[in-house]
């Protein structure tokens, strides 16, 4: 399903298998952190106890905020959405995929939370290798990190950081917009 349709339907822009895996992992008690926002943000807001979503793109953040206001009349109490895009004098990191500068506030915001806090961390924004590095201790023992578009060679460094974690690969079906797309779920060891 194209991104615009996913947004209109308020569903994650993931291949079928990854969508099913995601749905199976969350519960009404789940605490979720999301790097990069989208249709999944409003979808998750309806299903989890706590959702923290960070976005670097100001225009997309405004669309998301308007979507929440349209659907809920306000930002729900279980949701924190943040636009994190610093000014030029602040610290930056280079995005692996786009080469654009991303403020460290985007990649580092998760460090404000205690270790072992989140049940699920979704890495689907920019600077994903840095986001993974900062997430390793923030996900609970037995919790998950989800990496979308994991087939991209630029994410091998992030995937290598998770080499000791149990891995599930969800591939896009042939003849769909997700053909060739890979989403990986990494389960943190329980000990």
PEJO-V764732 format. One record per residue. RES is the residue in one small letter. SS is DSSP state (helix for helix, strand for strand, loop for the rest). PHI is phi in whole degrees, 0 to 359 (999 if undefined). PSI is psi in degrees with one decimal (NA if undefined). Layout:
res: (RES RES)
ss: (SS SS)
phi: (PHI PHI)
psi: (PSI PSI)
This chain:
res: (x x x x x x x x x x x x x x x x x x x x x x x x x x x x x x x x x x x x x x x x x x x x x x x x x x x x x x x x x x x x x x x x x x x x x x x x x x x x x x x x x x x x x x x x x x x x x x x x x x x x x x x x x x x x x x x x x x x x x x x x x x x x x x x x x x x x x x x x x x x x x x x x x x x x x x x x x x x x x x x x x x x x x x x x x x x x x x x x x x x x x x x x x x x x x x x)
ss: (loop loop helix helix helix helix helix helix helix loop loop loop loop loop loop helix helix helix helix helix helix helix helix helix helix loop loop loop loop loop strand strand strand strand strand loop loop loop helix helix helix helix helix helix helix loop loop loop loop strand strand strand strand strand strand loop loop helix helix helix helix helix helix helix helix helix helix helix helix helix helix helix loop loop loop loop loop loop strand strand strand strand strand loop loop loop loop loop loop loop loop strand strand strand loop loop loop loop loop loop strand strand strand helix helix helix helix helix helix helix helix helix loop loop loop loop loop strand strand strand strand strand strand loop loop loop loop helix helix helix helix helix helix helix helix loop loop loop strand strand strand strand strand strand strand strand strand loop loop loop loop loop helix helix helix helix helix helix helix helix helix loop loop loop loop strand strand strand strand strand strand loop loop loop loop loop loop loop loop loop loop strand strand strand strand strand strand loop loop loop loop)
phi: (999 298 305 297 290 300 295 299 272 57 233 297 271 227 293 305 297 293 299 294 298 300 299 288 275 265 224 297 260 291 249 234 244 231 271 94 253 175 301 296 295 290 301 295 305 280 238 236 288 216 226 243 236 245 224 256 266 298 296 294 301 294 298 298 300 297 297 297 296 294 279 244 83 192 280 301 296 272 238 238 241 227 268 236 213 289 279 299 276 265 285 230 229 270 292 296 272 251 76 282 281 239 296 299 299 292 285 263 302 298 293 288 265 293 300 61 268 266 281 213 237 259 249 213 243 268 50 295 298 292 297 297 304 283 265 308 263 273 273 296 301 83 275 231 246 253 245 273 59 293 286 289 303 292 259 299 296 295 297 298 295 253 298 271 267 296 240 237 252 246 255 291 292 297 64 235 299 262 303 89 279 232 243 246 246 244 264 292 304 281 229)
psi: (131.1 154.1 -42.1 -36.7 -39.7 -42.3 -45.2 -37.1 -6.6 49.1 156.4 143.5 75.7 160.0 162.1 -48.1 -41.7 -38.8 -42.4 -42.2 -45.1 -46.5 -35.8 -24.1 -26.5 153.0 171.1 -12.7 0.7 143.6 122.4 138.9 136.7 117.4 109.9 128.9 167.0 -155.9 -28.8 -28.8 -49.9 -36.6 -47.9 -40.0 -31.5 -10.7 -12.0 162.7 -41.2 133.1 124.6 118.8 131.2 143.0 145.0 -18.2 115.2 -43.1 -44.9 -38.8 -40.5 -39.9 -43.6 -46.6 -43.6 -36.1 -42.7 -44.4 -38.7 -43.5 -37.0 -16.0 -9.8 175.0 121.4 153.9 -21.3 5.2 136.1 119.7 134.7 135.8 116.8 94.5 97.1 166.9 169.5 -22.8 -3.7 178.1 140.7 159.2 149.8 128.6 135.3 -36.9 -37.1 -16.9 0.9 157.1 131.9 130.3 139.7 -20.5 -31.5 -51.8 -27.3 -7.4 -35.8 -23.0 -12.3 -16.6 152.9 157.5 151.6 34.1 -45.0 143.6 -31.3 135.5 123.1 123.7 100.7 27.3 -145.3 167.0 50.2 -35.5 -41.9 -37.6 -41.7 -46.8 -40.8 -13.0 -16.0 -43.4 -5.1 -18.7 142.7 156.0 129.6 -2.5 -177.2 148.2 128.0 127.0 114.1 155.1 36.9 -12.0 -12.3 128.4 -26.9 -9.1 7.7 -33.9 -45.3 -42.0 -38.4 -32.5 -21.0 18.2 -25.3 -2.7 148.8 134.0 136.1 127.6 126.4 117.0 146.5 143.1 148.4 149.1 27.6 166.3 -16.0 6.3 129.3 -11.0 140.1 130.7 130.6 140.1 128.1 122.6 123.5 132.6 145.0 -10.3 NA)
